[in-house]
Amino acid sequence: MNEVSSSRSEQNQICDALSVDVQELRIESLSAQKDIESLRAAIADIERRKEDRVGHVEALRQEMQRVYASIASLQERIEDLKQEAASLREQAKASIARIEELNAQRMAFEKRPRSCAPKSVNSLARGRMLAMNWPV
């Protein structure tokens, strides 16, 4: 009977040890499950951030395209303004030449000898108009 008692005692100890082992395994399993859930949440967060970045990258690419289009438009506008400036320079040269021509005519007119007789106002105005090549 002693053997049976001892056997029972050993079995109880083995059972208790196994229960402790099972409890430790359950705790480890629960801890591993929590770790898995935490890692899955981290992976989901990383995936979400990745998708956000992809969207952000796409938005930046679109913005770059808008900027490139704007630059191209501005370059066209610059070329147009350069052409307009060249045209205005030519007009200015022509105007300066005309002014110089008129000044030369005025100076030639002023160098002509004047008669002592007073002229009428109309003939003076007419003379000025003729000197400036205006139709009378």
N, CA, C and O atoms as CSV, one atom per row, in Angstrom:
chain,resi,resn,atom,element,x,y,z
A,1,MET,N,N,0.807,-1.178,0.000
A,1,MET,CA,C,0.000,0.000,0.000
A,1,MET,C,C,0.861,1.257,0.000
A,1,MET,O,O,0.516,2.301,-0.554
A,2,ASN,N,N,1.934,1.095,0.619
A,2,ASN,CA,C,2.862,2.195,0.659
A,2,ASN,C,C,3.303,2.549,-0.759
A,2,ASN,O,O,3.487,3.711,-1.119
A,3,GLU,N,N,3.458,1.506,-1.528
A,3,GLU,CA,C,3.858,1.748,-2.903
A,3,GLU,C,C,2.767,2.484,-3.657
A,3,GLU,O,O,3.052,3.383,-4.449
A,4,VAL,N,N,1.556,2.119,-3.423
A,4,VAL,CA,C,0.443,2.766,-4.105
A,4,VAL,C,C,0.366,4.205,-3.634
A,4,VAL,O,O,0.128,5.109,-4.434
A,5,SER,N,N,0.564,4.424,-2.356
A,5,SER,CA,C,0.540,5.774,-1.819
A,5,SER,C,C,1.676,6.594,-2.394
A,5,SER,O,O,1.516,7.751,-2.785
A,6,SER,N,N,2.790,5.968,-2.428
A,6,SER,CA,C,3.944,6.660,-2.967
A,6,SER,C,C,3.751,6.899,-4.441
A,6,SER,O,O,4.124,7.952,-4.956
A,7,SER,N,N,3.188,5.962,-5.108
A,7,SER,CA,C,2.910,6.101,-6.514
A,7,SER,C,C,1.886,7.216,-6.741
A,7,SER,O,O,1.999,8.008,-7.676
A,8,ARG,N,N,0.904,7.253,-5.873
A,8,ARG,CA,C,-0.107,8.290,-5.983
A,8,ARG,C,C,0.512,9.645,-5.694
A,8,ARG,O,O,0.181,10.630,-6.354
A,9,SER,N,N,1.369,9.707,-4.757
A,9,SER,CA,C,2.031,10.948,-4.392
A,9,SER,C,C,2.909,11.424,-5.549
A,9,SER,O,O,2.953,12.610,-5.877
A,10,GLU,N,N,3.600,10.468,-6.151
A,10,GLU,CA,C,4.434,10.822,-7.291
A,10,GLU,C,C,3.562,11.304,-8.456
A,10,GLU,O,O,3.893,12.255,-9.165
A,11,GLN,N,N,2.446,10.613,-8.618
A,11,GLN,CA,C,1.540,10.989,-9.704
A,11,GLN,C,C,0.968,12.388,-9.457
A,11,GLN,O,O,0.826,13.186,-10.383
A,12,ASN,N,N,0.648,12.663,-8.211
A,12,ASN,CA,C,0.130,13.998,-7.878
A,12,ASN,C,C,1.202,15.061,-8.144
A,12,ASN,O,O,0.909,16.143,-8.652
A,13,GLN,N,N,2.433,14.736,-7.794
A,13,GLN,CA,C,3.518,15.680,-8.041
A,13,GLN,C,C,3.723,15.882,-9.543
A,13,GLN,O,O,3.912,17.000,-10.021
A,14,ILE,N,N,3.681,14.774,-10.262
A,14,ILE,CA,C,3.824,14.860,-11.712
A,14,ILE,C,C,2.663,15.655,-12.297
A,14,ILE,O,O,2.853,16.490,-13.181
A,15,CYS,N,N,1.452,15.385,-11.790
A,15,CYS,CA,C,0.255,16.105,-12.258
A,15,CYS,C,C,0.371,17.587,-11.945
A,15,CYS,O,O,0.045,18.430,-12.780
A,16,ASP,N,N,0.836,17.908,-10.738
A,16,ASP,CA,C,1.012,19.314,-10.350
A,16,ASP,C,C,2.068,19.979,-11.246
A,16,ASP,O,O,1.895,21.110,-11.701
A,17,ALA,N,N,3.162,19.249,-11.484
A,17,ALA,CA,C,4.228,19.785,-12.334
A,17,ALA,C,C,3.712,20.005,-13.749
A,17,ALA,O,O,4.002,21.017,-14.388
A,18,LEU,N,N,2.930,19.019,-14.226
A,18,LEU,CA,C,2.364,19.175,-15.565
A,18,LEU,C,C,1.371,20.331,-15.611
A,18,LEU,O,O,1.314,21.062,-16.600
A,19,SER,N,N,0.599,20.497,-14.561
A,19,SER,CA,C,-0.349,21.612,-14.493
A,19,SER,C,C,0.399,22.948,-14.526
A,19,SER,O,O,-0.016,23.888,-15.205
A,20,VAL,N,N,1.500,23.015,-13.786
A,20,VAL,CA,C,2.314,24.237,-13.782
A,20,VAL,C,C,2.884,24.473,-15.189
A,20,VAL,O,O,2.874,25.592,-15.700
A,21,ASP,N,N,3.382,23.384,-15.801
A,21,ASP,CA,C,3.931,23.496,-17.153
A,21,ASP,C,C,2.852,23.949,-18.144
A,21,ASP,O,O,3.089,24.809,-18.993
A,22,VAL,N,N,1.644,23.341,-18.013
A,22,VAL,CA,C,0.537,23.715,-18.896
A,22,VAL,C,C,0.181,25.193,-18.671
A,22,VAL,O,O,-0.054,25.932,-19.627
A,23,GLN,N,N,0.146,25.611,-17.413
A,23,GLN,CA,C,-0.183,27.009,-17.091
A,23,GLN,C,C,0.868,27.953,-17.679
A,23,GLN,O,O,0.532,29.001,-18.230
A,24,GLU,N,N,2.148,27.570,-17.558
A,24,GLU,CA,C,3.222,28.387,-18.130
A,24,GLU,C,C,3.107,28.436,-19.648
A,24,GLU,O,O,3.315,29.484,-20.260
A,25,LEU,N,N,2.772,27.292,-20.256
A,25,LEU,CA,C,2.593,27.259,-21.698
A,25,LEU,C,C,1.421,28.133,-22.133
A,25,LEU,O,O,1.487,28.816,-23.155
A,26,ARG,N,N,0.330,28.102,-21.331
A,26,ARG,CA,C,-0.823,28.953,-21.645
A,26,ARG,C,C,-0.436,30.430,-21.551
A,26,ARG,O,O,-0.844,31.235,-22.388
A,27,ILE,N,N,0.340,30.778,-20.549
A,27,ILE,CA,C,0.781,32.167,-20.380
A,27,ILE,C,C,1.688,32.572,-21.545
A,27,ILE,O,O,1.552,33.660,-22.105
A,28,GLU,N,N,2.612,31.678,-21.897
A,28,GLU,CA,C,3.501,31.952,-23.030
A,28,GLU,C,C,2.691,32.067,-24.318
A,28,GLU,O,O,2.956,32.928,-25.157
A,29,SER,N,N,1.683,31.173,-24.465
A,29,SER,CA,C,0.833,31.213,-25.650
A,29,SER,C,C,0.063,32.526,-25.711
A,29,SER,O,O,-0.042,33.140,-26.773
A,30,LEU,N,N,-0.475,32.956,-24.572
A,30,LEU,CA,C,-1.205,34.223,-24.505
A,30,LEU,C,C,-0.264,35.388,-24.829
A,30,LEU,O,O,-0.637,36.307,-25.558
A,31,SER,N,N,0.958,35.343,-24.285
A,31,SER,CA,C,1.947,36.387,-24.552
A,31,SER,C,C,2.311,36.399,-26.037
A,31,SER,O,O,2.426,37.464,-26.644
A,32,ALA,N,N,2.491,35.214,-26.616
A,32,ALA,CA,C,2.809,35.122,-28.038
A,32,ALA,C,C,1.647,35.648,-28.872
A,32,ALA,O,O,1.856,36.325,-29.879
A,33,GLN,N,N,0.415,35.334,-28.449
A,33,GLN,CA,C,-0.768,35.819,-29.159
A,33,GLN,C,C,-0.823,37.348,-29.110
A,33,GLN,O,O,-1.134,37.994,-30.111
A,34,LYS,N,N,-0.521,37.920,-27.943
A,34,LYS,CA,C,-0.498,39.391,-27.808
A,34,LYS,C,C,0.601,39.976,-28.706
A,34,LYS,O,O,0.398,41.004,-29.353
A,35,ASP,N,N,1.762,39.317,-28.741
A,35,ASP,CA,C,2.848,39.782,-29.608
A,35,ASP,C,C,2.425,39.735,-31.069
A,35,ASP,O,O,2.711,40.654,-31.837
A,36,ILE,N,N,1.734,38.648,-31.451
A,36,ILE,CA,C,1.262,38.508,-32.830
A,36,ILE,C,C,0.287,39.631,-33.165
A,36,ILE,O,O,0.379,40.239,-34.231
A,37,GLU,N,N,-0.647,39.905,-32.257
A,37,GLU,CA,C,-1.620,40.975,-32.484
A,37,GLU,C,C,-0.921,42.329,-32.593
A,37,GLU,O,O,-1.270,43.154,-33.438
A,38,SER,N,N,0.058,42.545,-31.734
A,38,SER,CA,C,0.806,43.803,-31.765
A,38,SER,C,C,1.574,43.942,-33.076
A,38,SER,O,O,1.600,45.019,-33.672
A,39,LEU,N,N,2.196,42.859,-33.521
A,39,LEU,CA,C,2.936,42.891,-34.780
A,39,LEU,C,C,1.999,43.093,-35.968
A,39,LEU,O,O,2.324,43.821,-36.906
A,40,ARG,N,N,0.830,42.442,-35.921
A,40,ARG,CA,C,-0.144,42.637,-37.004
A,40,ARG,C,C,-0.609,44.096,-37.062
A,40,ARG,O,O,-0.770,44.666,-38.141
A,41,ALA,N,N,-0.823,44.688,-35.880
A,41,ALA,CA,C,-1.224,46.097,-35.836
A,41,ALA,C,C,-0.099,46.977,-36.390
A,41,ALA,O,O,-0.357,47.934,-37.119
A,42,ALA,N,N,1.141,46.649,-36.042
A,42,ALA,CA,C,2.278,47.421,-36.554
A,42,ALA,C,C,2.383,47.278,-38.066
A,42,ALA,O,O,2.639,48.256,-38.769
A,43,ILE,N,N,2.185,46.056,-38.571
A,43,ILE,CA,C,2.232,45.824,-40.019
A,43,ILE,C,C,1.121,46.605,-40.708
A,43,ILE,O,O,1.341,47.222,-41.750
A,44,ALA,N,N,-0.075,46.576,-40.121
A,44,ALA,CA,C,-1.200,47.316,-40.710
A,44,ALA,C,C,-0.895,48.810,-40.727
A,44,ALA,O,O,-1.208,49.495,-41.701
A,45,ASP,N,N,-0.288,49.318,-39.659
A,45,ASP,CA,C,0.075,50.739,-39.597
A,45,ASP,C,C,1.113,51.071,-40.667
A,45,ASP,O,O,1.013,52.092,-41.347
A,46,ILE,N,N,2.113,50.194,-40.808
A,46,ILE,CA,C,3.149,50.415,-41.823
A,46,ILE,C,C,2.541,50.381,-43.224
A,46,ILE,O,O,2.894,51.196,-44.076
A,47,GLU,N,N,1.623,49.435,-43.461
A,47,GLU,CA,C,0.958,49.352,-44.769
A,47,GLU,C,C,0.149,50.621,-45.037
A,47,GLU,O,O,0.156,51.152,-46.147
A,48,ARG,N,N,-0.543,51.095,-44.008
A,48,ARG,CA,C,-1.347,52.317,-44.162
A,48,ARG,C,C,-0.443,53.507,-44.475
A,48,ARG,O,O,-0.743,54.301,-45.367
A,49,ARG,N,N,0.668,53.630,-43.740
A,49,ARG,CA,C,1.601,54.726,-44.000
A,49,ARG,C,C,2.218,54.607,-45.394
A,49,ARG,O,O,2.462,55.608,-46.067
A,50,LYS,N,N,2.467,53.364,-45.811
A,50,LYS,CA,C,3.012,53.142,-47.150
A,50,LYS,C,C,2.026,53.635,-48.199
A,50,LYS,O,O,2.415,54.314,-49.149
A,51,GLU,N,N,0.749,53.296,-48.029
A,51,GLU,CA,C,-0.279,53.746,-48.963
A,51,GLU,C,C,-0.413,55.266,-48.942
A,51,GLU,O,O,-0.591,55.902,-49.981
A,52,ASP,N,N,-0.322,55.843,-47.729
A,52,ASP,CA,C,-0.375,57.304,-47.624
A,52,ASP,C,C,0.800,57.929,-48.367
A,52,ASP,O,O,0.638,58.935,-49.057
A,53,ARG,N,N,1.957,57.344,-48.228
A,53,ARG,CA,C,3.147,57.881,-48.902
A,53,ARG,C,C,3.015,57.737,-50.410
A,53,ARG,O,O,3.399,58.631,-51.164
A,54,VAL,N,N,2.470,56.605,-50.846
A,54,VAL,CA,C,2.265,56.425,-52.283
A,54,VAL,C,C,1.338,57.524,-52.790
A,54,VAL,O,O,1.595,58.131,-53.830
A,55,GLY,N,N,0.266,57.776,-52.054
A,55,GLY,CA,C,-0.657,58.857,-52.433
A,55,GLY,C,C,0.029,60.209,-52.397
A,55,GLY,O,O,-0.195,61.048,-53.269
A,56,HIS,N,N,0.865,60.423,-51.389
A,56,HIS,CA,C,1.592,61.684,-51.261
A,56,HIS,C,C,2.591,61.835,-52.409
A,56,HIS,O,O,2.734,62.917,-52.979
A,57,VAL,N,N,3.270,60.755,-52.737
A,57,VAL,CA,C,4.231,60.778,-53.846
A,57,VAL,C,C,3.490,61.109,-55.144
A,57,VAL,O,O,3.967,61.910,-55.948
A,58,GLU,N,N,2.345,60.501,-55.340
A,58,GLU,CA,C,1.566,60.768,-56.558
A,58,GLU,C,C,1.128,62.237,-56.591
A,58,GLU,O,O,1.179,62.877,-57.641
A,59,ALA,N,N,0.701,62.761,-55.454
A,59,ALA,CA,C,0.302,64.171,-55.396
A,59,ALA,C,C,1.498,65.070,-55.713
A,59,ALA,O,O,1.351,66.069,-56.416
A,60,LEU,N,N,2.669,64.724,-55.204
A,60,LEU,CA,C,3.869,65.507,-55.494
A,60,LEU,C,C,4.238,65.424,-56.975
A,60,LEU,O,O,4.666,66.414,-57.569
A,61,ARG,N,N,4.072,64.255,-57.562
A,61,ARG,CA,C,4.350,64.123,-59.002
A,61,ARG,C,C,3.401,64.997,-59.820
A,61,ARG,O,O,3.815,65.651,-60.777
A,62,GLN,N,N,2.132,65.001,-59.435
A,62,GLN,CA,C,1.168,65.840,-60.145
A,62,GLN,C,C,1.529,67.319,-59.982
A,62,GLN,O,O,1.438,68.097,-60.932
A,63,GLU,N,N,1.938,67.693,-58.773
A,63,GLU,CA,C,2.349,69.078,-58.537
A,63,GLU,C,C,3.573,69.425,-59.393
A,63,GLU,O,O,3.661,70.527,-59.935
A,64,MET,N,N,4.510,68.486,-59.511
A,64,MET,CA,C,5.677,68.713,-60.359
A,64,MET,C,C,5.249,68.926,-61.811
A,64,MET,O,O,5.785,69.798,-62.495
A,65,GLN,N,N,4.293,68.138,-62.277
A,65,GLN,CA,C,3.811,68.295,-63.652
A,65,GLN,C,C,3.183,69.672,-63.848
A,65,GLN,O,O,3.383,70.316,-64.878
A,66,ARG,N,N,2.412,70.120,-62.838
A,66,ARG,CA,C,1.815,71.457,-62.930
A,66,ARG,C,C,2.905,72.525,-62.973
A,66,ARG,O,O,2.801,73.492,-63.728
A,67,VAL,N,N,3.947,72.353,-62.166
A,67,VAL,CA,C,5.040,73.326,-62.138
A,67,VAL,C,C,5.776,73.332,-63.482
A,67,VAL,O,O,6.095,74.397,-64.010
A,68,TYR,N,N,6.045,72.133,-64.038
A,68,TYR,CA,C,6.708,72.069,-65.340
A,68,TYR,C,C,5.860,72.748,-66.411
A,68,TYR,O,O,6.390,73.470,-67.256
A,69,ALA,N,N,4.557,72.522,-66.383
A,69,ALA,CA,C,3.663,73.162,-67.350
A,69,ALA,C,C,3.694,74.683,-67.169
A,69,ALA,O,O,3.704,75.432,-68.145
A,70,SER,N,N,3.710,75.120,-65.928
A,70,SER,CA,C,3.770,76.555,-65.641
A,70,SER,C,C,5.081,77.151,-66.145
A,70,SER,O,O,5.097,78.250,-66.699
A,71,ILE,N,N,6.173,76.426,-65.951
A,71,ILE,CA,C,7.479,76.898,-66.430
A,71,ILE,C,C,7.466,77.015,-67.950
A,71,ILE,O,O,7.949,78.002,-68.505
A,72,ALA,N,N,6.917,76.016,-68.616
A,72,ALA,CA,C,6.847,76.055,-70.076
A,72,ALA,C,C,6.019,77.251,-70.537
A,72,ALA,O,O,6.387,77.944,-71.485
A,73,SER,N,N,4.907,77.484,-69.863
A,73,SER,CA,C,4.053,78.620,-70.203
A,73,SER,C,C,4.803,79.938,-69.983
A,73,SER,O,O,4.725,80.855,-70.801
A,74,LEU,N,N,5.528,80.013,-68.868
A,74,LEU,CA,C,6.291,81.232,-68.585
A,74,LEU,C,C,7.406,81.436,-69.614
A,74,LEU,O,O,7.681,82.569,-70.009
A,75,GLN,N,N,8.040,80.363,-70.044
A,75,GLN,CA,C,9.088,80.491,-71.056
A,75,GLN,C,C,8.508,80.991,-72.375
A,75,GLN,O,O,9.124,81.812,-73.055
A,76,GLU,N,N,7.324,80.498,-72.736
A,76,GLU,CA,C,6.661,80.998,-73.942
A,76,GLU,C,C,6.346,82.479,-73.797
A,76,GLU,O,O,6.537,83.265,-74.725
A,77,ARG,N,N,5.863,82.845,-72.618
A,77,ARG,CA,C,5.530,84.264,-72.350
A,77,ARG,C,C,6.792,85.122,-72.423
A,77,ARG,O,O,6.757,86.241,-72.935
A,78,ILE,N,N,7.898,84.600,-71.912
A,78,ILE,CA,C,9.169,85.334,-71.966
A,78,ILE,C,C,9.571,85.576,-73.416
A,78,ILE,O,O,9.973,86.682,-73.777
A,79,GLU,N,N,9.462,84.544,-74.242
A,79,GLU,CA,C,9.808,84.685,-75.657
A,79,GLU,C,C,8.897,85.716,-76.336
A,79,GLU,O,O,9.362,86.541,-77.123
A,80,ASP,N,N,7.613,85.661,-76.028
A,80,ASP,CA,C,6.676,86.639,-76.594
A,80,ASP,C,C,7.066,88.058,-76.178
A,80,ASP,O,O,7.058,88.980,-76.994
A,81,LEU,N,N,7.410,88.219,-74.887
A,81,LEU,CA,C,7.792,89.543,-74.394
A,81,LEU,C,C,9.104,90.015,-75.016
A,81,LEU,O,O,9.274,91.206,-75.276
A,82,LYS,N,N,10.032,89.088,-75.254
A,82,LYS,CA,C,11.287,89.463,-75.926
A,82,LYS,C,C,11.001,89.980,-77.326
A,82,LYS,O,O,11.576,90.979,-77.758
A,83,GLN,N,N,10.102,89.288,-78.038
A,83,GLN,CA,C,9.741,89.728,-79.388
A,83,GLN,C,C,9.053,91.090,-79.348
A,83,GLN,O,O,9.312,91.957,-80.183
A,84,GLU,N,N,8.174,91.261,-78.363
A,84,GLU,CA,C,7.480,92.542,-78.227
A,84,GLU,C,C,8.476,93.651,-77.906
A,84,GLU,O,O,8.369,94.755,-78.439
A,85,ALA,N,N,9.449,93.361,-77.034
A,85,ALA,CA,C,10.467,94.347,-76.680
A,85,ALA,C,C,11.304,94.716,-77.909
A,85,ALA,O,O,11.618,95.889,-78.113
A,86,ALA,N,N,11.665,93.728,-78.722
A,86,ALA,CA,C,12.427,94.003,-79.940
A,86,ALA,C,C,11.618,94.893,-80.881
A,86,ALA,O,O,12.153,95.826,-81.480
A,87,SER,N,N,10.333,94.596,-81.002
A,87,SER,CA,C,9.465,95.404,-81.856
A,87,SER,C,C,9.378,96.843,-81.328
A,87,SER,O,O,9.440,97.798,-82.101
A,88,LEU,N,N,9.234,96.985,-80.015
A,88,LEU,CA,C,9.164,98.327,-79.415
A,88,LEU,C,C,10.485,99.073,-79.593
A,88,LEU,O,O,10.484,100.288,-79.792
A,89,ARG,N,N,11.613,98.360,-79.523
A,89,ARG,CA,C,12.912,99.010,-79.753
A,89,ARG,C,C,12.993,99.551,-81.181
A,89,ARG,O,O,13.473,100.661,-81.412
A,90,GLU,N,N,12.515,98.746,-82.133
A,90,GLU,CA,C,12.509,99.189,-83.529
A,90,GLU,C,C,11.617,100.412,-83.705
A,90,GLU,O,O,11.970,101.353,-84.416
A,91,GLN,N,N,10.457,100.389,-83.049
A,91,GLN,CA,C,9.557,101.542,-83.118
A,91,GLN,C,C,10.216,102.770,-82.507
A,91,GLN,O,O,10.088,103.881,-83.023
A,92,ALA,N,N,10.933,102.553,-81.386
A,92,ALA,CA,C,11.613,103.670,-80.729
A,92,ALA,C,C,12.699,104.235,-81.636
A,92,ALA,O,O,12.865,105.451,-81.729
A,93,LYS,N,N,13.441,103.349,-82.309
A,93,LYS,CA,C,14.474,103.820,-83.241
A,93,LYS,C,C,13.847,104.650,-84.356
A,93,LYS,O,O,14.360,105.705,-84.728
A,94,ALA,N,N,12.732,104.156,-84.879
A,94,ALA,CA,C,12.042,104.883,-85.946
A,94,ALA,C,C,11.547,106.237,-85.438
A,94,ALA,O,O,11.628,107.239,-86.149
A,95,SER,N,N,11.036,106.262,-84.209
A,95,SER,CA,C,10.557,107.520,-83.632
A,95,SER,C,C,11.716,108.486,-83.416
A,95,SER,O,O,11.586,109.680,-83.683
A,96,ILE,N,N,12.835,107.983,-82.939
A,96,ILE,CA,C,14.008,108.837,-82.717
A,96,ILE,C,C,14.499,109.396,-84.053
A,96,ILE,O,O,14.841,110.574,-84.161
A,97,ALA,N,N,14.526,108.533,-85.063
A,97,ALA,CA,C,14.943,109.000,-86.386
A,97,ALA,C,C,13.999,110.085,-86.885
A,97,ALA,O,O,14.453,111.089,-87.433
A,98,ARG,N,N,12.706,109.904,-86.707
A,98,ARG,CA,C,11.709,110.913,-87.137
A,98,ARG,C,C,11.887,112.199,-86.351
A,98,ARG,O,O,11.793,113.286,-86.920
A,99,ILE,N,N,12.144,112.094,-85.045
A,99,ILE,CA,C,12.357,113.285,-84.215
A,99,ILE,C,C,13.607,114.022,-84.688
A,99,ILE,O,O,13.600,115.249,-84.792
A,100,GLU,N,N,14.670,113.292,-84.972
A,100,GLU,CA,C,15.897,113.920,-85.456
A,100,GLU,C,C,15.661,114.601,-86.806
A,100,GLU,O,O,16.176,115.690,-87.058
A,101,GLU,N,N,14.889,113.960,-87.657
A,101,GLU,CA,C,14.557,114.536,-88.957
A,101,GLU,C,C,13.772,115.831,-88.777
A,101,GLU,O,O,14.050,116.834,-89.434
A,102,LEU,N,N,12.794,115.798,-87.886
A,102,LEU,CA,C,11.987,116.996,-87.636
A,102,LEU,C,C,12.830,118.111,-87.019
A,102,LEU,O,O,12.662,119.282,-87.357
A,103,ASN,N,N,13.729,117.744,-86.121
A,103,ASN,CA,C,14.611,118.753,-85.521
A,103,ASN,C,C,15.504,119.381,-86.585
A,103,ASN,O,O,15.725,120.592,-86.590
A,104,ALA,N,N,16.016,118.542,-87.487
A,104,ALA,CA,C,16.861,119.074,-88.565
A,104,ALA,C,C,16.053,120.034,-89.438
A,104,ALA,O,O,16.552,121.088,-89.832
A,105,GLN,N,N,14.807,119.668,-89.738
A,105,GLN,CA,C,13.952,120.550,-90.542
A,105,GLN,C,C,13.669,121.850,-89.805
A,105,GLN,O,O,13.684,122.929,-90.398
A,106,ARG,N,N,13.408,121.735,-88.500
A,106,ARG,CA,C,13.144,122.938,-87.697
A,106,ARG,C,C,14.364,123.843,-87.684
A,106,ARG,O,O,14.247,125.059,-87.837
A,107,MET,N,N,15.537,123.245,-87.500
A,107,MET,CA,C,16.754,124.057,-87.452
A,107,MET,C,C,17.013,124.707,-88.812
A,107,MET,O,O,17.437,125.860,-88.884
A,108,ALA,N,N,16.759,123.971,-89.871
A,108,ALA,CA,C,16.924,124.550,-91.207
A,108,ALA,C,C,15.940,125.678,-91.412
A,108,ALA,O,O,16.278,126.702,-92.006
A,109,PHE,N,N,14.736,125.502,-90.932
A,109,PHE,CA,C,13.710,126.538,-91.046
A,109,PHE,C,C,14.112,127.771,-90.242
A,109,PHE,O,O,13.943,128.902,-90.699
A,110,GLU,N,N,14.648,127.542,-89.034
A,110,GLU,CA,C,15.037,128.662,-88.188
A,110,GLU,C,C,16.244,129.407,-88.755
A,110,GLU,O,O,16.404,130.599,-88.491
A,111,LYS,N,N,17.100,128.730,-89.530
A,111,LYS,CA,C,18.287,129.366,-90.104
A,111,LYS,C,C,17.945,130.211,-91.323
A,111,LYS,O,O,18.734,131.072,-91.712
A,112,ARG,N,N,16.803,129.987,-91.922
A,112,ARG,CA,C,16.422,130.777,-93.093
A,112,ARG,C,C,16.287,132.239,-92.699
A,112,ARG,O,O,15.844,132.546,-91.592
A,113,PRO,N,N,16.670,133.152,-93.607
A,113,PRO,CA,C,16.546,134.582,-93.263
A,113,PRO,C,C,15.071,134.966,-93.166
A,113,PRO,O,O,14.223,134.531,-93.945
A,114,ARG,N,N,14.825,135.777,-92.199
A,114,ARG,CA,C,13.440,136.227,-92.006
A,114,ARG,C,C,13.266,137.588,-92.668
A,114,ARG,O,O,14.173,138.418,-92.711
A,115,SER,N,N,12.114,137.762,-93.154
A,115,SER,CA,C,11.846,139.082,-93.729
A,115,SER,C,C,11.393,140.001,-92.620
A,115,SER,O,O,10.912,139.544,-91.583
A,116,CYS,N,N,11.541,141.267,-92.830
A,116,CYS,CA,C,11.173,142.253,-91.821
A,116,CYS,C,C,9.674,142.455,-91.738
A,116,CYS,O,O,9.168,142.954,-90.732
A,117,ALA,N,N,8.992,142.092,-92.735
A,117,ALA,CA,C,7.553,142.301,-92.729
A,117,ALA,C,C,6.893,141.270,-91.844
A,117,ALA,O,O,7.216,140.085,-91.919
A,118,PRO,N,N,5.959,141.716,-90.995
A,118,PRO,CA,C,5.263,140.753,-90.141
A,118,PRO,C,C,4.373,139.835,-90.981
A,118,PRO,O,O,3.731,140.253,-91.945
A,119,LYS,N,N,4.366,138.616,-90.585
A,119,LYS,CA,C,3.536,137.648,-91.296
A,119,LYS,C,C,2.240,137.464,-90.524
A,119,LYS,O,O,2.168,137.710,-89.320
A,120,SER,N,N,1.265,137.046,-91.217
A,120,SER,CA,C,0.014,136.784,-90.526
A,120,SER,C,C,0.147,135.498,-89.718
A,120,SER,O,O,1.016,134.676,-90.010
A,121,VAL,N,N,-0.686,135.315,-88.725
A,121,VAL,CA,C,-0.652,134.137,-87.859
A,121,VAL,C,C,-0.897,132.873,-88.681
A,121,VAL,O,O,-0.287,131.834,-88.429
A,122,ASN,N,N,-1.788,132.966,-89.660
A,122,ASN,CA,C,-2.094,131.795,-90.489
A,122,ASN,C,C,-0.892,131.372,-91.313
A,122,ASN,O,O,-0.619,130.181,-91.465
A,123,SER,N,N,-0.181,132.346,-91.839
A,123,SER,CA,C,0.976,131.973,-92.652
A,123,SER,C,C,2.081,131.395,-91.775
A,123,SER,O,O,2.826,130.527,-92.230
A,124,LEU,N,N,2.208,131.853,-90.526
A,124,LEU,CA,C,3.189,131.267,-89.592
A,124,LEU,C,C,2.827,129.822,-89.287
A,124,LEU,O,O,3.688,128.943,-89.323
A,125,ALA,N,N,1.589,129.578,-88.994
A,125,ALA,CA,C,1.132,128.218,-88.699
A,125,ALA,C,C,1.306,127.334,-89.918
A,125,ALA,O,O,1.683,126.166,-89.820
A,126,ARG,N,N,1.021,127.926,-91.076
A,126,ARG,CA,C,1.170,127.166,-92.311
A,126,ARG,C,C,2.642,126.814,-92.550
A,126,ARG,O,O,2.949,125.710,-93.001
A,127,GLY,N,N,3.523,127.718,-92.259
A,127,GLY,CA,C,4.952,127.483,-92.416
A,127,GLY,C,C,5.448,126.375,-91.486
A,127,GLY,O,O,6.258,125.533,-91.875
A,128,ARG,N,N,4.956,126.394,-90.275
A,128,ARG,CA,C,5.337,125.352,-89.326
A,128,ARG,C,C,4.842,123.987,-89.789
A,128,ARG,O,O,5.551,122.985,-89.692
A,129,MET,N,N,3.635,123.967,-90.286
A,129,MET,CA,C,3.068,122.702,-90.752
A,129,MET,C,C,3.837,122.177,-91.957
A,129,MET,O,O,4.046,120.971,-92.094
A,130,LEU,N,N,4.250,123.075,-92.814
A,130,LEU,CA,C,5.034,122.666,-93.975
A,130,LEU,C,C,6.396,122.144,-93.540
A,130,LEU,O,O,6.910,121.173,-94.095
A,131,ALA,N,N,6.977,122.807,-92.532
A,131,ALA,CA,C,8.296,122.405,-92.060
A,131,ALA,C,C,8.251,121.026,-91.438
A,131,ALA,O,O,9.256,120.316,-91.459
A,132,MET,N,N,7.142,120.630,-90.896
A,132,MET,CA,C,7.024,119.346,-90.227
A,132,MET,C,C,6.398,118.315,-91.161
A,132,MET,O,O,6.016,117.231,-90.721
A,133,ASN,N,N,6.294,118.640,-92.427
A,133,ASN,CA,C,5.720,117.735,-93.439
A,133,ASN,C,C,4.283,117.350,-93.120
A,133,ASN,O,O,3.869,116.221,-93.386
A,134,TRP,N,N,3.536,118.259,-92.565
A,134,TRP,CA,C,2.129,117.998,-92.301
A,134,TRP,C,C,1.317,118.531,-93.478
A,134,TRP,O,O,1.677,119.540,-94.085
A,135,PRO,N,N,0.242,117.859,-93.787
A,135,PRO,CA,C,-0.588,118.392,-94.884
A,135,PRO,C,C,-1.253,119.693,-94.454
A,135,PRO,O,O,-1.703,119.838,-93.317
A,136,VAL,N,N,-1.302,120.611,-95.367
A,136,VAL,CA,C,-1.870,121.932,-95.049
A,136,VAL,C,C,-3.249,122.050,-95.624
A,136,VAL,O,O,-3.897,123.084,-95.467
